[in-house]
Amino acid sequence: MFDVVIAGCGPTGAMLAAELRLHDVRVLVLEREPEPASSFARIVSLHIRSLEILAMRGLLDRFLERGRQRPVGGSFAGIPKPTPEGLDSGFTSLLGIPQPVVEGLLRDHAIALGAQVRPGCAVTGLEQDDEGVTVELAGGERLRSRYLAGCDGARSTVRKLLGVGFPGEPSRNDTLMGEMAAAVPQEEIAAKVAEIRETDRVFIFSPFGEGTYRVVIPVAGVSEHRAEPPTLDDFAQQLKAIAGTDFGVHSPRWLSRFGDATRLAERYRTGRVLLAGDAAHIHPPAGGQGLNLGVQDAVNLGWKLAAQVHGWAPGTLLDTYHAERHPVAADVLDNTRAQVALASGEPGARAVRRLLTELMDINEVNRRLIEKITAIGVRYDFSPGPDLLGRRLRDTTLAQGHLYDHLHGGRGLVLDRTGRLTADGWTDRVGLVTDATAALDVPALLLRPDGHVAWIGEHQQDLDDHLTRWFGDPAARA
């Protein structure tokens, strides 16, 4: 019997598996596909909060080696603005990196920590009771686990088997995306693209490495064969329809299509089964937030599910996963809806875009929108208190290295500037760093394993109360 079975070994599933293994949870990951994705696939953007999470787990360097840093400015609706001043993070760039590289690095990380991964295994059924979940695979094999996590994508089998509603808007239009070469001189392409983008903000035909172009083309309507990747001929036809020429495109590296469906699961937890990533929310890729949102789901869920498995979780801890992450996803869905509307060529949308472009010259407006896209503006509603309460804490230099260095193991952390506090009774779940020189405006704080501030204060009894709230009875042992 496994503690947790995870359906899906994409970025969300792999990250969740790794987070659980940090706490010695027995994890099996089931991946429908028999082989990893091709080495050539679309570039995704890892935003500031995701880079912070990777740093918190000691993974950042291996990602930086495989990606390319780009300015975070201009991420909202493609409105060309500089990176705003005053971002509360040591990271002010995003990282462009192929999605298969992200998946591979996270999968390798999970396996190195002891997670079992079985490719070519599709979930076809599930039953749950008071003790656990029975998972049925294609071919009839049945597995038993204490919990099941559905990280199996937008068409999630787990979500459908649970009967969880997935309300929202269906796809109304497709967009083709790919990388390919072109036979027309770059200057000619640039002139034509500039002309088209006066009225069609979705259209992109931009240089992406030597001799290669990144191409994004809107398509009216939805393909009858959406599960199949588009062909080069599909791109050529749409280019001719929009630009009057196909630019002599050839030698594609990868081709894909996506819709503009926007949906949010009604609940993230049903008994012993939980949903995360695209299984819980889908939206257009405006702002490049999807993969980031899923990875952040996994980091929020992992330690809470581990606490439940080991028996020290406070009574409602696992329920806070839905309470915290569902509103975050709802906000992402709203900002992607807004970005899609701003890309429309309709006169009203163009007028709103011109107005917002002007307003974003105000640094505070620009910063607020970038904080949404990069998820550093997220604040969980813990209780009344200072603005920092419920927010993630940026990395900072301590006398004992960097703050994020102390979060590699996925435990909580008390950061004490007073020299009077302890975490006695919770040392298996919470670390303690005493540093009077720490660059904080508060005497002490408690960080959860996901890096969010759960308490601010200076009195031991108050700290003990909050340690109990988040990390359970000190008499319980993992």
PyMOL commands that set and color helices and strands:
alter all, ss='L'
color gray80, all
select helices_A, chain A and resi 11-21+48-56+60-64+99-112+157-162+186-196+232-243+277-279+290-310+319-342+347-359+363-374+403-407+460-471
alter helices_A, ss='H'
color red, helices_A
select strands_A, chain A and resi 2-7+27-31+43-46+68-71+93-98+116-119+123-128+133-137+142-150+168-169+173-181+204-207+213-220+250-259+262-264+269-270+273-275+281-282+397-398+401-402+412-416+430-434+444-447+453-457
alter strands_A, ss='S'
color yellow, strands_A
deselect
rebuild
show_as cartoon
